[in-house]
Amino acid sequence: MNSRQLQKLGVPEDCVKSAIMAIQSVTKASRLKGKQIKQAIQNVVDRPEDFTDDEHFGQFAQDVIADREFVRPEPIDYRTWGSEIDKAAHGQMKQACSVPMAAGAALMPDAHVGYGLPIGGVLALEGAVIPYAVGVDIACRMKLSVLDMPPATLDDNFNLYKEALEGGTRFGIGVAHEKPKDHAVMDKDWSITKITREKKDLAWSQLGTSGSGNHFAEFGILDLPERDDELGLDAGQYVAIMSHSGSRGAGAAVCHTYSGIARAQLPPKYEDLAYLSWLSLNSEAGQEYWAAMNLMGDYAAANHDVIHRLVSKLLGAQIIAGVENHHNFAWKEVHGGRELIVHRKGATPADAGVLGVIPGSMASPAFVVRGRGNAESLASASHGAGRRMSRKKAKDKYNWRAVQKDLEKKGVRVLSAGADEVPGVYKNIEDVMQEQADLVEIVARFDPRIVKMCDDGSKAED
């Protein structure tokens, strides 16, 4: 009997597999055929409690009982920071909170629609991880490096800075350096999963590249109002380079591979949560994904390290301080006395005393921040200003060349970008920072001066 025939007899969809196993078992052990098997299945469906100890139909009967007793848990609550968040993002967050292992959630002020979990969403689970709640660009992150260059050189030596950005990294989907760059991350064990082993060469070729979408590399002025011992800097103004990118093609391949595995295992009762399909960390697939995700975290950090190393070398500068953080990742953390898997999809870790970087747009400031460890946000903050407009609407509304000329008049030179990334598509970063004043304190302000992004209109997840 096939699954369709079994379901016509009243076998719940979740119990079809055990029904087939029961039929195979009883067929091998007896001469039951056709109508007799059909009647036996019907009997179990009608009165499963009579068959729980049966050597052939016991598991099937137990599954039928469990299916009938199943009650989907109510979604957990979440707190929201910020007011300029669309209904679709809230809809995604509410759906994420209905994942059965959900134990905590929060929505940051830069929130907007993503895949599964909205960008700016924080979701804590017990014993499970959701590949799409980490994101396609695993370990997408920010890195800011302070350089030993006089601020006046940004204007006086513009061409030198321009050549350093354009020579030190590459932008676009699938781009690679002509010669693979060296970094210790490539000496790690890439054979921990089949997909990481297969993508090692791709990862090596893309090491030190920036990708597409909202990824960028830019020079600007860091304004530090008072000495910060952790940064090791006195109060003053400094030249800094800031970059935004992640784990490139290898990370995307890991996400798609394990999202597919999770989705194939998703119980039919949760089919509405396809983009939130989870993997138990006790399962082989869950352990593989966790190992691959952490390798992608190391690779993304190395990617930024190479970019900053190459750019600063071309500039003839030394890096004297820095701060960096992931924002598409999952961490094992203890909250409320429980170990939880905290997913931050486009959200920045903001535990007490932890430094991070929160950017605005190509023409608005970024901020070096120190976390306050707010328990209600699961020690998280926004990862940026957040989009207020889709890429399509932005391209329809803005003329890139006109925006570029206007920005240059204001002192911001954009070497390349697209209309879908102009300042007007983002929320006001000053408002976003004010709305999360209880999550982070501002340590320093970074104002972009020379910016480079991908200009081919290709999309990357935030």
C-alpha angles and dihedrals in degrees: 000000000000128000094262092054091047093051089051086060089055099262107154113242091243090055100050093095094054090044091056091047090051091051091050091049097049093043091057093047101043145017096256111143143175110324093023092057091045090052092047091054091047091051092054092048091050097044111012092163089069093059106043092110096041112124092224106027100030099101092042090052092049090050091051091051092048090049092053092048094048116121118180110233120245115256115263120242125255134195122230129215115200135025105232097080122126125233093247092061090050089049091055091047093051090050091050089052089060093065102119096236094048111134104163141005144177138177121221126219093252092059122145137150119300135153113298099327112042120244104267092033124134118196128176120199134185112239099338142086130209113212094203091048087060090045143228092280097056113206095006101177150171126243128184122186124189114219133206093239125120111249091234090066091072087075101025095050101029094144091055091054091045092053091047092055095044093045099040101057142012131228132210141059112302095005120150139177116262089240121030113250125234123247134147090240089077089061091062122102104277091171092077088106135015093244096050090048091051094047099045094099091048091049092050092050091051097045107127096022129120108211125207144289113050094350115122148163118211145165122224148142120284112207112201110185096195138011115284115201095196091056089039092226133129121226113282146082123301139179110245138176120219127190137186121197141107145204097323121203096345092056092048090051091052091050095049093045097052095036086058092051092048092048092051089055096045112123111244090239088067098044090126087066095062094133089046096052110149139209122216111236087223090063126087091240091049092052091047093051092047091053092046092047092053091048088052088051090055090045094050090051089049090048091059091042091057093046092052092043093051096043095047091047092052088048092049091236136133124226108236102173141356152171132206142169144178121242104179103057147094124239134192103235138159116240123168090356093303130107106237136178103237115201116199109190104187091341129119125231106247107176116158109295096001115138121224144160124240114187129202115196138298089284103031131070130271121212134220103218140185118218123242095203096237106190094206091061091044085246093300139130137183121290094217144329095299129226121281095180135045120246092247093052090047093053090048093049106039134059105213098208092051091050091047092054092047092051092050089056087055093052100261115117113198111196094192138346140125136256089253090069102046118129093257093067091064133074119250105278092206090059092046091052092049091051091056099041088123090057102049141009120223115245101173142352126232120200116196117233106162117029135183127186137155112284102193096090093241117150132239128178115253 
